[in-house]
Amino acid sequence: MKHSKPLLFFVFFLFTLAAISQTAVVRGVILDENKQPIENVNIKSNTGEGTITNKNGFYEIRIPSDKDIIIVFTHVAHKRVEQTFNLKNGSEIEYNPVLKINVEQIAEVVINKNTSQSRTGVTTISPKVIRTIKGAQPGVENILKTLPGVNVSNELSTQYSVRGGNFDENLVYVNEIEVYRPFLIRSGNQEGLSFVNTDLVSNVDFSAGGFQARYGDKLSSVLDITYKKPSKFGVSADLSLLGGSLAVETASKNGKFSTISGVRYRDNSLVLNSLETNGNVEPVFADVQTYLTYRFTDKFHLNFLGNISLNQYNFRPENRQTNFGTVDEPVALLVFYEGQEQTEYQTYFGAFKANYFLNDKTTLKLIGSAYHATEQEYFDILAQYRLGEVNTNIGDEDLGEVEFSEGIGSQFTRARNDLDALIFNLEHRGDYNIDDDSNLEWSVKYTREDIRDRLVESEVIDSAGFSIRPPSVTQTNFQPEVPFDGPLTAFQNIRAFNEVQINRLQAFLQYKKNAKIGEHDAYYNIGVRAHSWAVNGEGIESNSQTVFSPRAQFAIKPNWDKDMLFRVAGGLYYQPPFYRELRDSSGVVQPKVKAQKSFHVVVGNEYSFKLWDRPFKLVTEAYYKGLSDVNPYTLENVRIRYRANNDAKAYAYGLDMRLNGEFVPGTESWFSFGYLKTEENINDRGYISRPTDQRLKFGILFQDYVPNMPDLKMYLNLVYNTGLPGGSPSYADPYDFQFRLRDYRRADLGILYEIVNPEKSYNAKWKASFTNLSLGFEIYNMFNNQNAITNTWVRDVNSQRQFAIPNFLTPRVFNVRLSARL
């Protein structure tokens, strides 16, 4: 059932007359050694743009984006300064050099104050923070979980939910190329590595809602990653008890060809062996990524992004004991296992992106990509359990063991699931700078999805010697009083084979403008998306649908003494169904599933100020989502099973706040708070909590160093989330199971010593060869909190009670890390 190996390399020829230009803005104030502004400093770029500073030392220059631009600062009484910039389209940064007379130039100050991102409600995360702040699952997602509105309650997973959405409602782009996640994944243990390799990252933008029409059709968030375009050779490495990574940067002498490549290896044995379930576990994850850029001319650039990922998870469980209940009535579940699980995911991804810069106002992009995934999930697990009271007598030899069994039984689960997915994309993007203050952007994209899926799952439950029949079987069993002569029926038995093809055509048109309202700066962005798709396949009734998604943003920066910015964004957002949303709980594809729809409005404020003579920013956002044609689902760890219908409506509203700045001089830290309420109404039965209804969230990312020893640094990554809904058994009515898991509390601490850093010079030759070298240790789950992610449901055949047995996450774990860069 496998596809032939896909062609991952394309050659594109561009024949277009009109397209777009991309520009960015550099502005700032030029000062002398006495911090006084310098007038008439000449500023000129190597592409011909130029300006001079005014009497206040202020300047502003617009330069082409997405390529290296050299800006030269000269003044008759001061030393010449050169600086290279490579900025994203629409970026605005402050660069404030300090000029010195007749001596060597002192270091410049660059303030990351991207006003363009502030206007659009985008959070920009420093790549340095991402590479410094590690965790049990290091990467961009480890930082996202500290942001307001983003909830992650499983440190073994890179999945995250945003403002009441689920894991499937988040867009991820790398250099404008959409990337995909695994399909079959049901447990964070098996998930492996995040697609985004932090060693290759140069910029991270994140939007939690109200995003522009230029981004695709999802309901919750956008993670927009930009990979580096190196200008010189460099090597970086990271080693720890959980694995390692290696990245290499190269650039040709003429600057036309650059590469950045990374290899990662991850072994989660250290954290998985600390779980309650004992056994032999072999989780091995590895991937290779590369991003290549070749500048044929100043007008034509060609880029390639490639990724190969191999993930294997082999597990032979042996036993488990989970203590739960209350202090007065402690209960324990003791399980003995036989069997094993073998899970494997292999993904291959390749994309070409061609840029043609027609002139200062126009550029054309053509993007083609192919994604091929082969996934398998095989397991045969026999679990024999005892459920009973726990000995709590201190001093007894049997303290903590099960003394009296309320229920004895067994459960046999089996799966033979295979999936083969092949996805092609071809997209044209462009934008046109009407003038310095307005821009028009558009795109047309075609997608072909070919999915082949075999789903074979069964479950047999036995309690006290009697096989429990599924609720759908109405034949009464009066054992032991009356012998039962009916056929034995598996409690759950799913068998399906699907071959599905989905063709999609997407397009957007977007206009943005910087304007003045009196003395106040204003920003407008309006756009519309169209998405048409058709579902076909063997034994499937063909079906096609089309939706339109209008979106808008407005921001105003008043001419006040206080640095304030106000913004509002909203629109009608659709999420056309992907394959997993078309497949119901029995494995059958329902081609008539509609796109989920959400009316979304976000109101925000940013207040920038100085405290202790250091910069700070307070960001506040209130939001509301009204959802219709909702496709209800159940959530098992990170596995989502849809009902594959649109018989629900829902809402979500909340408040997010984030205060970030230099709480410690020279470091960036932030404190986050979020309130969320999201409920759904299925078949007009009344509103109940959605699986992602996580009411309160607190997040802290804090960095510090020892004042007398600044090379000794620390970070604290702390998250507190109130408990998620506890879910329900797969066969049960969710309206009957409305209780919550315990609160999620986690603190990860890292302490490192910088043996070498770029701000110092060293006499020792071995030190001089390094740009960075650091050694440290990390404590994951520092306070050893018992966090639960889901429940295991056990039925007592005598009382017919169902016990929700919490599945606990990792306890305290220690790790050692060595990082280096040449």
C-alpha positions in Angstrom: 0.0 0.0 0.0 3.0 2.3 -0.2 3.4 5.1 -2.7 6.4 5.1 -5.0 9.2 7.2 -3.7 8.2 10.8 -4.3 10.2 13.2 -6.3 11.5 15.8 -3.9 13.4 18.0 -6.2 11.8 20.4 -8.7 13.1 22.8 -11.3 11.1 26.0 -11.7 11.3 28.4 -14.6 9.8 31.8 -14.0 8.0 33.7 -16.9 6.0 36.5 -15.3 5.9 40.2 -16.0 4.6 41.6 -12.7 5.3 40.8 -9.1 6.4 42.4 -5.9 9.2 43.9 -3.9 10.1 43.3 -0.4 11.5 45.9 1.9 12.3 46.5 5.5 13.0 49.5 7.6 16.1 50.3 9.8 15.8 53.4 12.0 17.5 54.7 15.1 19.5 57.4 16.8 23.2 57.9 16.4 25.1 59.1 19.4 28.6 60.1 20.3 30.6 58.9 23.3 28.8 61.4 25.6 25.4 60.1 24.5 24.7 63.2 22.5 23.0 63.0 19.1 25.1 63.5 16.0 23.6 65.6 13.1 24.4 65.1 9.4 25.7 61.5 9.7 25.7 60.1 6.1 23.9 56.7 5.9 24.1 54.7 2.7 23.4 51.1 1.6 25.3 49.1 -1.0 22.1 49.0 -3.0 22.0 52.8 -3.4 19.5 53.9 -0.7 20.7 56.8 1.5 19.7 59.4 4.1 21.3 61.6 6.8 20.5 62.1 10.5 18.5 65.1 11.6 19.4 67.5 14.4 18.2 64.9 17.0 20.5 62.2 15.5 17.5 60.3 14.1 17.5 58.5 10.8 15.3 56.1 8.9 16.2 54.1 5.8 14.3 51.5 3.8 16.3 48.6 2.3 15.5 45.4 0.3 14.5 42.4 2.5 15.5 38.8 2.5 19.1 39.4 1.4 22.3 40.8 3.0 22.4 44.6 2.8 25.5 46.6 4.0 24.8 50.0 5.5 27.7 52.4 6.0 27.6 55.2 8.6 30.1 58.1 8.0 30.8 61.5 9.5 33.7 63.8 9.0 34.6 63.9 12.7 33.9 60.2 13.6 35.0 56.8 12.6 33.2 55.0 9.8 30.9 52.1 10.8 29.6 49.2 8.7 26.8 46.9 9.6 25.1 44.0 7.6 21.4 43.5 7.8 19.2 40.6 6.5 15.6 41.4 7.4 12.2 39.9 6.7 9.7 41.7 4.5 8.0 44.4 6.5 10.4 44.2 9.4 11.3 47.4 11.3 14.2 47.4 13.7 16.1 50.0 15.7 19.9 50.2 15.3 21.6 52.7 17.5 25.4 52.9 16.9 27.7 55.0 19.1 30.4 56.7 17.1 33.9 57.3 18.5 36.4 59.9 17.4 39.7 58.7 15.7 39.7 55.4 17.7 38.3 52.0 17.2 34.5 51.8 17.1 32.8 50.7 20.3 30.0 48.1 20.2 26.7 49.1 18.7 23.3 48.7 20.5 20.6 46.9 18.6 17.1 47.1 20.1 14.7 44.4 18.9 11.7 46.6 18.7 9.8 45.4 15.7 6.9 47.9 15.4 5.5 46.0 12.4 5.1 42.9 14.5 3.4 44.8 17.3 0.8 46.3 14.9 -0.1 42.8 13.7 -0.3 41.2 17.1 2.7 38.9 16.4 5.0 37.8 19.3 8.6 37.6 18.2 10.9 35.2 20.2 14.6 35.6 20.2 16.5 32.6 18.7 19.0 33.0 21.5 16.3 32.4 24.1 15.1 29.3 22.2 18.6 27.8 22.0 19.4 28.7 25.7 16.2 27.5 27.4 16.1 23.8 27.0 13.7 21.3 28.5 12.5 17.7 28.5 11.3 18.3 24.9 13.6 21.2 23.8 12.6 23.3 20.9 10.4 26.2 19.9 7.4 24.6 21.6 9.2 24.5 24.9 9.2 28.4 24.9 5.6 28.7 23.5 4.2 27.0 26.5 5.2 30.0 28.7 3.2 32.4 26.5 -0.3 33.4 27.4 -3.0 31.5 25.5 -0.8 28.5 24.8 -1.4 25.4 26.8 1.0 22.4 26.9 0.3 19.8 29.6 2.6 17.1 28.4 6.4 17.7 28.4 6.9 14.6 26.2 5.0 16.1 23.3 5.6 19.0 21.0 1.8 19.4 20.5 0.1 22.5 21.9 -3.3 24.0 22.0 -4.0 27.7 21.6 -7.0 29.6 23.1 -9.3 26.6 23.3 -8.3 25.0 20.0 -6.9 21.5 19.6 -3.6 20.3 18.3 -4.8 20.1 14.6 -5.7 23.8 14.5 -2.2 25.3 14.4 -0.3 26.4 11.3 3.5 26.0 11.1 5.6 27.6 8.4 9.3 27.5 7.7 10.5 30.2 5.3 6.8 30.5 4.0 6.7 26.7 3.4 3.9 24.9 5.3 5.1 21.8 7.2 3.1 18.8 8.5 2.9 16.7 11.7 2.5 12.9 12.0 -1.1 11.5 11.6 -1.3 8.3 13.7 0.5 9.6 16.8 -1.5 8.9 20.0 1.2 9.4 22.7 3.8 12.0 23.4 6.1 9.1 24.2 6.2 8.0 20.5 6.2 11.5 19.0 9.9 12.2 18.5 11.4 15.5 17.4 9.7 18.7 16.5 10.1 19.6 12.8 11.7 22.9 13.7 15.5 22.6 14.3 16.4 25.4 16.6 20.0 25.3 15.6 19.0 26.6 12.1 16.5 29.3 13.3 17.1 33.1 12.7 13.6 34.4 13.5 10.4 33.1 15.3 7.0 34.8 15.0 3.9 33.5 16.7 0.3 34.7 16.4 -2.3 33.3 18.8 -5.3 34.5 16.8 -6.7 37.2 14.5 -3.9 36.5 12.0 -3.7 37.9 8.5 -5.2 36.4 5.3 -1.7 35.6 4.1 -1.7 32.6 6.4 -3.7 29.5 5.8 -7.0 28.1 6.9 -6.8 27.0 10.5 -8.7 28.2 13.6 -6.2 28.9 16.3 -2.6 30.0 15.6 0.4 30.5 13.3 4.0 29.7 14.0 6.2 31.4 11.4 9.8 30.3 11.4 12.7 31.7 9.4 15.8 29.7 8.8 19.3 31.4 8.6 21.1 32.4 5.4 24.7 32.2 6.7 27.4 34.7 5.6 30.3 32.8 7.0 31.4 29.3 8.1 30.3 28.1 11.5 29.7 24.9 13.5 27.6 24.4 16.6 27.0 21.3 18.7 24.9 20.3 21.6 25.3 17.1 23.7 23.3 15.9 26.6 22.1 12.6 28.3 19.0 12.8 26.0 20.9 13.0 22.7 22.7 15.6 20.7 22.7 17.9 17.6 25.2 19.2 15.1 24.7 22.2 12.8 27.1 23.4 10.0 26.9 26.8 8.3 28.8 27.6 5.0 29.0 30.5 2.6 30.9 30.9 -0.7 33.5 33.6 -1.0 31.4 35.6 -3.5 28.4 35.3 -1.2 26.2 33.7 -3.8 25.8 30.2 -2.2 25.0 29.5 1.5 24.0 26.4 3.3 22.9 25.5 6.8 22.4 21.8 7.8 21.6 20.1 11.0 21.6 16.6 12.4 19.7 15.7 15.5 19.5 12.5 17.6 17.2 12.0 20.5 16.9 9.1 23.0 14.1 9.6 25.6 15.0 6.6 27.7 16.2 8.8 30.6 12.7 10.4 31.0 10.5 7.4 29.9 12.2 5.0 32.3 11.2 7.3 35.2 7.4 6.8 34.4 5.2 4.5 36.6 5.1 1.8 33.9 8.2 -0.4 34.2 9.6 -2.2 31.2 12.1 -2.1 28.4 11.8 1.0 26.3 13.8 1.9 23.2 12.7 5.3 21.9 15.1 6.5 19.1 14.4 9.6 17.0 16.7 11.2 14.4 16.5 13.7 11.6 18.6 15.5 9.0 17.6 19.0 7.7 19.2 21.4 5.3 18.4 24.8 3.9 20.3 26.0 0.8 20.3 29.3 -0.9 21.9 30.2 -4.3 21.9 33.8 -5.6 22.1 33.4 -9.4 21.9 37.2 -9.7 20.7 40.0 -7.5 17.3 39.5 -9.0 17.0 35.7 -8.9 17.4 33.5 -5.8 16.7 29.8 -5.4 16.2 28.1 -2.0 15.8 24.5 -1.0 14.5 23.1 2.3 14.9 19.3 2.9 14.1 17.1 5.9 14.4 13.3 6.6 13.0 12.1 9.9 13.2 8.6 11.3 11.3 7.8 14.6 11.2 4.4 16.3 9.5 3.5 19.5 9.8 -0.1 20.9 8.3 -0.9 24.3 7.8 -4.1 26.3 5.8 -3.1 29.4 6.2 -5.2 32.6 4.2 -3.7 35.5 2.7 -0.6 36.9 1.3 0.6 40.2 -0.7 3.8 40.4 -1.9 5.1 43.8 -4.8 7.5 43.7 -8.0 8.2 45.6 -8.0 10.3 48.8 -6.1 10.2 52.1 -9.1 8.5 53.8 -9.8 6.1 51.0 -6.5 5.4 49.1 -6.9 3.2 46.1 -4.3 1.6 43.9 -4.2 0.0 40.4 -1.6 -2.8 40.0 -1.1 -4.0 36.5 1.1 -6.8 35.0 1.8 -6.7 31.3 2.7 -9.1 28.5 3.4 -8.2 24.9 5.0 -5.3 23.2 4.5 -2.2 21.1 6.4 -1.3 17.9 5.7 2.1 16.4 7.6 3.7 13.5 7.3 7.0 11.7 9.3 8.0 8.6 8.9 11.3 6.9 10.5 12.8 3.8 10.1 16.5 3.0 11.5 18.6 0.2 10.7 22.1 -1.0 12.0 24.6 -3.6 11.4 28.3 -3.3 12.3 30.7 -6.1 12.4 34.5 -5.6 12.6 36.9 -8.5 13.2 40.6 -7.7 11.9 42.4 -10.7 12.7 45.9 -9.4 12.5 47.9 -6.2 8.8 47.4 -6.1 8.2 43.9 -7.4 9.1 40.3 -6.5 7.8 36.9 -7.5 7.9 33.7 -5.5 7.2 30.2 -6.7 7.1 27.5 -4.0 6.8 23.7 -4.6 7.0 21.1 -1.9 6.4 17.3 -1.4 5.7 15.5 1.9 5.8 11.7 2.2 5.0 9.9 5.5 4.9 6.2 6.2 3.7 5.4 9.7 2.9 2.1 11.4 1.5 1.3 14.8 1.7 -2.4 15.9 1.1 -3.6 19.4 -0.3 -6.6 21.3 -0.6 -5.8 25.0 -2.2 -8.1 27.6 -2.8 -6.2 30.9 -3.9 -8.1 34.0 -4.9 -5.8 36.8 -5.9 -5.6 40.5 -7.8 -2.7 41.8 -8.1 -2.3 45.5 -7.4 -0.7 48.9 -3.9 0.2 49.8 -2.1 -0.6 53.1 -1.5 2.8 54.8 -0.2 1.5 58.2 3.2 3.1 58.7 5.8 0.5 59.8 4.1 -2.5 58.0 6.3 -4.5 55.6 3.4 -4.3 53.1 3.1 -0.5 53.3 1.7 0.8 49.9 0.7 -2.5 48.6 -2.8 -3.6 47.6 -4.4 -5.5 50.4 -8.0 -6.0 49.3 -9.0 -6.2 45.7 -12.3 -4.6 44.6 -11.8 -5.7 41.0 -9.7 -8.2 39.2 -9.6 -8.4 35.4 -7.6 -8.2 32.2 -7.5 -6.2 29.0 -6.1 -7.2 25.7 -5.5 -4.5 23.1 -4.2 -5.1 19.6 -3.5 -2.8 16.6 -2.1 -3.1 13.1 -2.3 0.4 11.8 -0.5 1.6 8.7 -0.7 4.9 7.0 1.0 6.2 3.8 0.5 9.9 3.0 1.8 11.8 0.0 1.2 15.6 -0.2 2.2 17.9 -3.1 2.0 21.7 -3.0 2.6 24.3 -5.7 2.1 28.0 -4.9 2.7 31.4 -6.4 3.1 34.3 -4.0 3.6 38.0 -4.7 3.2 41.5 -3.3 3.4 44.9 -4.8 4.6 48.0 -2.9 2.2 50.7 -4.1 4.3 53.3 -2.3 6.3 53.5 0.9 3.2 53.2 3.1 1.0 50.7 1.3 1.4 47.2 0.0 -0.7 44.5 -1.9 0.0 40.8 -1.5 -1.5 37.7 -3.1 -1.1 34.0 -3.5 -2.6 31.0 -5.5 -1.9 27.5 -4.2 -2.7 24.0 -5.4 -2.5 21.0 -3.1 -2.9 17.3 -3.8 -3.3 14.9 -0.8 -3.2 11.2 -1.4 -3.8 9.1 1.8 -3.8 5.3 2.1 -4.8 4.1 5.5 -5.4 0.7 7.2 -6.9 0.8 10.6 -7.2 -2.4 12.6 -7.8 -2.1 16.3 -9.5 -4.4 18.8 -9.9 -4.5 22.6 -11.2 -7.3 24.8 -12.0 -6.5 28.4 -12.4 -9.2 31.1 -13.3 -8.6 34.7 -13.5 -11.3 37.3 -13.6 -14.0 34.6 -16.4 -12.5 32.5 -15.9 -10.8 29.2 -17.5 -7.3 29.1 -19.6 -6.8 26.0 -19.8 -3.4 24.3 -22.7 -1.1 25.0 -23.9 -1.5 21.3 -24.6 -5.2 21.8 -28.0 -5.5 23.4 -28.0 -9.3 24.1 -28.3 -9.7 27.9 -25.8 -11.6 29.8 -27.1 -13.1 33.1 -23.9 -14.9 34.1 -23.2 -16.5 36.5 -26.8 -17.3 37.4 -27.7 -18.3 33.8 -25.1 -19.8 31.4 -24.4 -17.5 28.4 -24.4 -19.2 25.1 -24.1 -16.2 22.8 -20.9 -15.4 20.7 -18.1 -13.6 22.4 -17.8 -10.0 21.2 -14.7 -7.8 21.4 -15.5 -4.7 23.5 -14.1 -2.6 20.6 -13.3 -3.8 17.1 -12.4 -1.4 14.3 -11.4 -2.4 10.8 -11.2 0.0 7.9 -9.2 0.5 4.8 -9.3 3.9 3.1 -7.8 5.3 -0.1 -8.6 9.0 -0.2 -7.6 11.8 -2.6 -8.2 15.5 -1.7 -7.6 18.3 -4.2 -7.4 21.8 -2.9 -7.2 25.2 -4.5 -6.5 28.2 -2.2 -6.0 31.9 -2.9 -5.7 35.1 -0.9 -5.5 38.8 -1.6 -4.4 41.2 1.1 -3.9 45.0 1.3 -2.0 46.8 4.1 -1.3 50.5 4.7 0.5 52.8 7.1 -1.5 56.0 7.6 -2.0 59.1 9.7 -5.1 59.9 11.7 -4.4 63.5 12.8 -1.0 63.2 14.7 -1.5 59.5 15.4 0.1 56.7 13.4 -2.3 54.1 12.1 -2.1 50.7 10.3 -4.7 48.9 8.3 -4.7 45.3 6.9 -7.7 43.8 5.1 -7.8 40.6 3.1 -9.8 37.6 2.0 -9.0 33.9 1.5 -10.8 31.4 -0.7 -10.5 27.7 -0.3 -12.1 25.0 -2.5 -11.6 21.3 -2.0 -12.9 18.0 -3.4 -12.8 14.6 -1.6 -12.5 11.4 -3.8 -11.6 7.9 -3.2 -12.4 4.2 -3.6 -15.9 3.5 -2.4 -16.3 7.2 -1.4 -19.1 9.5 -2.7 -17.2 12.5 -4.2 -17.9 15.8 -2.6 -16.7 19.4 -3.0 -17.1 22.6 -1.1 -15.9 26.2 -1.2 -15.5 28.8 1.6 -14.4 32.5 1.8 -12.6 33.9 4.8 -12.5 37.7 5.2 -10.0 39.1 7.7 -9.0 42.5 8.9 -6.6 44.3 11.4 -6.4 47.8 12.6 -3.8 49.4 14.9 -3.2 53.0 16.1 -0.3 54.4 18.0 -1.4 57.7 19.6 1.0 60.6 19.7 1.2 60.5 23.5 4.0 60.9 26.0 3.4 57.3 27.0 4.3 54.7 24.4 1.0 53.0 23.8 -0.4 51.0 20.9 -4.0 49.7 20.4 -5.1 47.1 17.9 -8.2 45.1 16.9 -8.3 42.2 14.6 -10.9 39.7 13.5 -12.7 37.9 10.7 -14.4 34.7 9.7 -12.0 31.8 9.9 -12.6 28.4 8.4 -10.8 25.0 8.8 -11.5 22.7 5.9 -11.2 19.1 7.0 -7.9 17.3 6.7 -7.9 13.5 6.4 -8.0 12.8 10.1 -11.1 15.1 10.5 -12.9 13.1 7.8 -12.4 9.7 9.5 -15.0 8.9 12.2 -14.4 6.7 15.3 -15.1 3.5 13.4 -12.5 4.4 10.8 -15.0 5.3 8.0 -14.3 8.4 5.9 -17.2 10.9 5.8 -16.6 13.1 2.7 -19.4 15.5 3.4 -17.8 16.8 6.6 -18.0 20.6 6.4 -15.3 23.1 7.3 -15.4 24.3 10.9 -16.2 28.0 11.1 -15.2 30.6 13.7 -16.0 34.3 14.0 -12.9 35.6 15.8 -12.3 39.1 17.3 -9.2 40.2 19.3 -8.7 43.5 21.0 -5.2 44.3 22.3 -3.0 46.9 23.9 0.8 47.3 24.2 2.4 49.6 26.7 6.2 50.1 26.4 7.9 51.8 29.3 11.1 51.9 31.3 11.6 50.5 34.7 14.9 50.7 36.6 16.1 52.5 33.4 15.5 49.3 31.4 13.0 48.5 28.7 9.7 46.7 29.5 6.5 45.9 27.6 3.1 44.9 28.9 0.9 43.2 26.3 -2.8 42.6 27.0 -5.3 40.9 24.6 -9.0 39.9 25.0 -10.6 37.6 22.5 -13.8 35.9 21.6 -14.5 33.0 19.2 -17.9 31.9 18.1 -17.7 28.5 16.5 -20.3 26.7 14.3 -20.3 23.5 12.3 -18.0 22.1 15.0 -16.6 18.6 14.5 -16.6 17.1 18.0 -13.7 14.9 19.1 -12.4 13.0 22.0 -8.8 13.5 23.2 -6.5 10.7 24.4 -3.2 12.1 25.3 -2.3 13.7 22.0 -4.5 11.5 19.9 -7.6 13.1 18.5 -10.6 11.1 17.3 -13.3 13.0 15.5 -16.9 12.2 15.2 -16.7 13.3 11.6 -19.9 15.3 11.6 -20.7 18.9 12.3 -23.4 18.5 15.0 -22.0 21.0 17.5 -21.5 24.6 18.2 -19.1 26.2 20.6 -17.5 29.3 21.9 -14.2 30.4 23.5 -13.3 33.7 25.2 -10.5 34.8 27.5 -7.8 37.3 28.5 -4.1 37.0 27.9 -1.4 39.2 29.6 2.4 39.2 29.2 5.0 41.4 30.9 8.5 41.0 29.4 11.7 43.0 29.8 15.1 43.1 31.5 14.2 42.1 35.0 17.9 41.3 35.2 20.1 43.7 33.2 21.2 42.1 29.8 18.7 39.3 30.0 15.1 38.8 28.7 12.4 37.4 31.0 8.6 37.4 31.0 5.6 36.6 33.1 2.4 35.4 31.5 -1.2 35.1 32.6 -4.2 33.6 30.7 -7.8 33.0 31.4 -9.9 30.8 29.1 -13.4 29.4 28.9 -14.5 27.2 26.1 -17.6 25.0 25.9 -19.5 23.1 23.2 -23.1 22.2 22.6 -23.6 18.8 20.9 -26.9 18.2 19.3 -28.5 21.0 21.3 -28.1 19.0 24.6 -26.6 21.9 26.4 -23.1 23.3 26.9 -20.3 21.3 28.4 -16.5 21.9 28.7 -14.5 21.2 25.6 -11.5 18.8 26.0 -9.1 21.9 25.9 -11.0 24.0 28.5 -8.0 24.9 30.6 -9.3 27.9 32.7 -6.2 29.5 34.3 -2.6 29.6 33.1 0.5 31.1 34.6 3.9 31.0 32.9 7.3 32.3 33.8 10.5 32.4 31.8 13.2 33.9 34.0 16.9 34.3 33.3 19.6 35.5 35.7 23.3 35.4 36.4 25.7 35.7 39.4 26.6 39.4 39.6 30.3 38.8 40.5 30.5 35.9 38.1 28.4 36.8 35.1 29.5 33.7 33.2 27.5 31.6 35.6 23.9 31.8 34.4 20.5 30.2 35.1 17.0 29.9 33.7 13.7 29.0 35.2 10.9 27.7 33.0 7.7 27.5 35.1 4.2 26.7 34.1 1.0 26.3 36.1 -2.3 25.3 34.4 -5.6 24.4 36.0 -6.8 20.9 35.3 -8.2 19.9 31.9 -11.4 18.0 31.6 -10.8 14.3 32.5 -12.4 13.0 29.3 -14.5 9.9 29.1 -14.2 6.3 27.9 -14.3 6.0 24.1 -17.7 4.3 24.2 -19.3 6.6 26.8 -21.4 9.8 26.7 -19.2 12.8 27.4 -22.1 14.5 29.1 -21.8 11.9 31.9 -18.1 12.5 32.6 -17.6 16.2 33.4 -14.8 16.2 36.0 -11.2 17.5 35.7 -7.7 16.3 36.1 -5.5 17.7 38.7 -3.7 21.0 38.1 -0.5 20.9 35.9 2.5 22.3 37.8 6.0 22.1 36.4 9.3 23.9 36.9 12.4 23.2 34.8 15.7 24.7 36.1 18.9 25.1 34.1 22.3 26.3 35.3 25.2 26.7 32.9 28.7 28.1 33.0 30.0 29.9 29.9 33.5 28.9 29.4 33.8 31.0 26.3 31.5 33.7 25.1 31.9 36.1 22.1 32.2 39.2 24.3 35.6 38.2 25.6 39.0 37.6 24.2 41.2 34.6 25.3 44.9 33.9 25.2 44.6 30.2 25.3 44.5 28.8 21.7 41.9 26.2 22.4 39.5 28.8 23.8 40.2 31.2 20.9 38.9 28.7 18.4 35.4 28.7 20.0 32.8 31.4 19.7 30.7 29.9 22.5 31.4 27.0 24.9 29.2 26.2 27.9 28.7 23.4 30.3 25.6 23.0 32.6 23.0 20.8 34.2 19.3 20.8 34.2 16.6 19.7 36.6 13.3 18.8 34.9 10.2 18.9 37.1 12.3 20.4 39.9 9.6 20.0 42.6 8.7 16.5 41.5 5.0 17.2 40.9 2.7 14.4 39.9 1.0 15.7 36.7 -1.6 13.7 34.9 -2.3 13.9 31.2 -5.2 11.4 30.7 -7.1 8.7 32.5 -7.1 4.9 32.2 -10.7 3.6 32.7 -11.1 0.4 34.7 -14.6 -1.2 35.3 -15.4 -3.1 38.5 -17.7 -5.9 37.3 -19.4 -6.3 40.7 -20.4 -2.7 41.4 -20.3 -1.6 37.7 -18.3 1.4 38.8 -15.7 2.9 36.5 -12.5 4.2 38.0 -10.5 6.9 36.3 -6.9 6.0 36.9 -4.6 9.0 36.1 -1.7 8.5 33.7 1.1 10.4 35.4 3.8 12.2 33.5 7.6 12.3 34.3 8.9 12.9 37.8 12.1 14.8 38.6 14.9 14.1 36.1 18.5 15.4 36.0 20.3 16.1 32.8 23.8 17.3 31.8 24.5 19.5 28.7 27.5 20.6 26.8 27.1 23.3 24.0 29.7 24.6 21.7 30.1 26.8 18.6 33.1 27.4 16.4 
